[in-house]
Amino acid sequence: MSAVDQHNPSASHLPDKHGRFGDFGGRFVPETLTRALDELESEYESAKKDPDFQRQLDELLKSFVGRPSPIYHAKRLSEKAGGAQIWFKREDLNHTGAHKINNTLGQALLTIRMGKQRVIAETGAGQHGVATATACAHFGLPCVVYMGAEDVRRQKPNVFSMKLMGAEVCPVTSGSKTLRDAVNEAMRDWMASVENTHYIIGSVIGPHPFPMMVRDFQSVIGREARQQCLDVMQRLPDTVVACVGGGSNAAGMFYPFIEDSEVELVGVEAGGLSSAPGQNASPLTHGMPGVLHGSYSYVLQDEDGQTAPVHSVSAGLDYPGVGPEHSYWKDSGRVRYTECQDGQALEMFDTVARTEGILPALETSHAIAKAMEIAGEMDSHQVVLVCLSGRGDKDAAEIARLKGLEDPT
Ligand SMILES: *Cc1c(COP(=O)(O)O)cnc(C)c1O
C-alpha cells in the first residue's frame, strides 16, 4: 500500500480539475493566494507520482507514527450494545495520539519539496497543532500555531506539548475564540507570508487542493482498515462510523469504502446542546450551502448568510463548516450524517473507559455513541467499524471541570 494511492480502484474520481465535488468545493480566495495554491497543487500532483516521496512518507508513517494502526474488537462494548460486533480502528495509538499526524507529515514533506522555510497552522483541540509541531520538529522547520483563546484554556496539555517541541502558539482572541477564528487568523498570516510559508490546514476544508490532498493523506486509515477487515474477518464491515468536525478522519476512513456499495457509511456531527441555532456544530444537519474559508460547502449560517456561532463540548468538532466532499456525499446519499449531543458523548467517554480500558477523545466519543445505537439494532454476526480518531487524555481536565471535580493536570 502506498501512502498516496493514485490507482485505488475503489476510489471515487472527484474532485474535477477545478477542485469541485459536484457543486461543492472550489477555490474562493483573494488573488494573493491563487499562485500559492496553484504551486501547491502541481507540487502535490508531482509528489503523488514520485516513488521517492512515497517511500519517504511510507517510511515515516511506519517508523515515526507506528503504522499500521491495528483494528480491535471491542467485545465488552459489543455485548453492552446487544447487537452487532463493534470494532475500533485505533488511530489513538498513533504517535501524538490521533489521526492528524498522517496529514501533517505529508504536508511537511511537501513544504520542503516546495522550498518553503516556515510553517503555520490552525488548531482547535490542539491535536492538529501538536501534530504540526511534531512534524516541524522532525524536519527542523519553524512553526507558528494559531489557536482560539477558549481552546487554549480547554486544551492546556496540548498547548504545553506544542511549546516543548519549539512551536510558537498564538492565542486568538477575536470572535468566539475557537477554531473558526484560528483559521481566519492563519489565513491572514498566510496572505502576508505566502512567499516563504506553507499553511498546513488540518482537515479536509479550505480551498482546492486542500480537501483532496488531506483526504488522500488520511486515506491510509481506510485502506489499512479495509484490508485488515478482509484479513481478520474475511469480510468487509456492514457499517463504518466516524465523527465529523472538518471531516478528515471520516473522509480518510470512508474514501476507500466509497465504491463498496454494500458498506453503509455514517458520519456523526456534534449535536451540542440542542438543534437550536448556536447550540450545535452540525452544518450537514442544520446548515445551508455557502462559502467559508475558501470553499463552497454546508455552513451553519444565520438568515443574513453570516457564519453562525457554534457550540460543542469537544474543541475538535467546534466548527461551523465541513469539508466539501462530505457535502457532496450527503447530497448524493452515499454517506448518512447524523448528530450526537454533548451529554451522550460525555457519557460514552465514561462507558468506553470502564468497559474497554480506552480513553477515547471526546470527538471520537460522538462516533462511538452513535455506533452503539446502530449496533444495537443489528444482528450479532454483523460488524460495525468505528474510526477511533484519537485518545482522550487531552480531555481529562475539561471533563473534570464539567463534572465539578478538581483539575487532575
Ligand atoms: C481534530 C480531531 C477530530 C475532528 O477533525 P476531523 O477533521 O473531522 O477528523 C476528530 N477526532 C480527533 C481525535 C481529533 O483530534
The ligand as an SDF file (V2000), in Angstrom:
LIG
                    3D

 15 15  0  0  0  0  0  0  0  0999 V2000
   -9.3030   17.0010   15.1120 C   0  0  0  0  0  0  0  0  0  0  0  0
   -9.9690   15.7980   15.5650 C   0  0  0  0  0  0  0  0  0  0  0  0
  -11.2330   15.4260   15.0640 C   0  0  0  0  0  0  0  0  0  0  0  0
  -12.0270   16.2710   14.1270 C   0  0  0  0  0  0  0  0  0  0  0  0
  -11.3950   16.5870   12.9370 O   0  0  0  0  0  0  0  0  0  0  0  0
  -11.7560   15.8590   11.5730 P   0  0  0  0  0  0  0  0  0  0  0  0
  -11.0440   16.6580   10.5590 O   0  0  0  0  0  0  0  0  0  0  0  0
  -13.2480   15.9220   11.4420 O   0  0  0  0  0  0  0  0  0  0  0  0
  -11.2720   14.4800   11.6770 O   0  0  0  0  0  0  0  0  0  0  0  0
  -11.7740   14.2250   15.4760 C   0  0  0  0  0  0  0  0  0  0  0  0
  -11.1320   13.4300   16.3640 N   0  0  0  0  0  0  0  0  0  0  0  0
   -9.9340   13.7760   16.8820 C   0  0  0  0  0  0  0  0  0  0  0  0
   -9.2900   12.8680   17.8660 C   0  0  0  0  0  0  0  0  0  0  0  0
   -9.3240   14.9520   16.5080 C   0  0  0  0  0  0  0  0  0  0  0  0
   -8.1380   15.2770   17.0180 O   0  0  0  0  0  0  0  0  0  0  0  0
  1  2  1  0
  2  3  1  0
  2 14  2  0
  3  4  1  0
  3 10  2  0
  4  5  1  0
  5  6  1  0
  6  7  2  0
  6  8  1  0
  6  9  1  0
 10 11  1  0
 11 12  2  0
 12 13  1  0
 12 14  1  0
 14 15  1  0
M  END
$$$$
